[in-house]
């Protein structure tokens, strides 16, 4: 089984107003996870959102990943325009070509892009692990960001086929 650390949409846009909840803390945690994954010989995979007319617009300054977690030439980067990394992207084939059948997911936004990709990966039979304390979102009109992320950790855990693991307890 080949595993990969999957960073979803944690681009500089996460820091635009209003910034995502605990964005700096999550950035530091993702940076640490990347170092651990590389040391363990794991693949590092990125999903990068493109959305014209927003902070996520391709080639805008905020579209790029922060320097601390920027992809390296050997990393697989998948570009997407929808919530799910799997929708109209070739992402599933890209993982398969690299022999990746287990992922550890972190990034932004818990209730949108992470949720879409996590559920689809699990449905496709990819062993799916969520790094419980390495994803975030923004405050929403109906719920605060910590509640959203905690709720999704609970939902994913309750689904049975998805593991939700704090960064400190990961096997790499």
Secondary structure as GFF3:
##gff-version 3
##sequence-region A 1 172
A	DSSP	beta_strand	2	8	.	.	.	ID=ss1
A	DSSP	three_ten_helix	12	15	.	.	.	ID=ss2
A	DSSP	alpha_helix	23	39	.	.	.	ID=ss3
A	DSSP	beta_strand	43	49	.	.	.	ID=ss4
A	DSSP	three_ten_helix	61	63	.	.	.	ID=ss5
A	DSSP	three_ten_helix	67	69	.	.	.	ID=ss6
A	DSSP	beta_strand	76	80	.	.	.	ID=ss7
A	DSSP	alpha_helix	91	97	.	.	.	ID=ss8
A	DSSP	beta_strand	100	108	.	.	.	ID=ss9
A	DSSP	pi_helix	110	114	.	.	.	ID=ss10
A	DSSP	alpha_helix	115	123	.	.	.	ID=ss11
A	DSSP	beta_strand	127	136	.	.	.	ID=ss12
A	DSSP	alpha_helix	145	158	.	.	.	ID=ss13
A	DSSP	beta_strand	162	165	.	.	.	ID=ss14
A	DSSP	three_ten_helix	167	169	.	.	.	ID=ss15
###
